Amino acid sequence: MLIGGGFFALLLAGLLLWWREGDRLFTDGLIAAIVACF
């Protein structure tokens, strides 16, 4: 449950970055989040 909450927080932060900065940073953040999960 904690991991799910953390993933949701990262996803929300990623969406905020995408909205403010563009899909390039969102993609980089998403890849970093996926790597961090492993």
Backbone torsions as a table, in degrees:
resi	resn	phi	psi	omega
1	MET	NA	-41.2	179.0
2	LEU	-64.4	-41.0	179.3
3	ILE	-64.0	-40.6	179.1
4	GLY	-62.5	-41.0	178.7
5	GLY	-64.7	-40.5	179.3
6	GLY	-65.7	-39.8	178.6
7	PHE	-64.5	-41.3	179.3
8	PHE	-63.0	-39.6	179.2
9	ALA	-64.3	-42.5	179.0
10	LEU	-65.2	-39.7	179.3
11	LEU	-64.3	-42.8	179.6
12	LEU	-63.4	-42.5	178.2
13	ALA	-64.0	-39.2	179.0
14	GLY	-63.6	-41.3	178.6
15	LEU	-64.3	-38.2	179.1
16	LEU	-64.6	-43.6	178.2
17	LEU	-63.0	-40.6	179.9
18	TRP	-62.5	-42.1	-179.1
19	TRP	-65.9	-37.7	-175.7
20	ARG	-88.4	-38.1	-170.3
21	GLU	-111.0	-27.1	-178.9
22	GLY	123.0	165.1	-174.5
23	ASP	-68.7	-18.9	-179.7
24	ARG	-65.3	-48.8	178.3
25	LEU	-66.2	-35.6	178.7
26	PHE	-61.1	-43.7	179.7
27	THR	-63.5	-44.9	178.5
28	ASP	-61.1	-42.6	-179.8
29	GLY	-66.1	-38.9	179.9
30	LEU	-65.0	-43.3	178.2
31	ILE	-62.5	-43.7	179.5
32	ALA	-62.5	-40.2	179.8
33	ALA	-65.3	-41.6	179.3
34	ILE	-64.3	-43.5	178.8
35	VAL	-63.6	-39.3	-179.1
36	ALA	-64.4	-30.2	179.3
37	CYS	-67.9	-27.0	178.8
38	PHE	-102.6	NA	NA
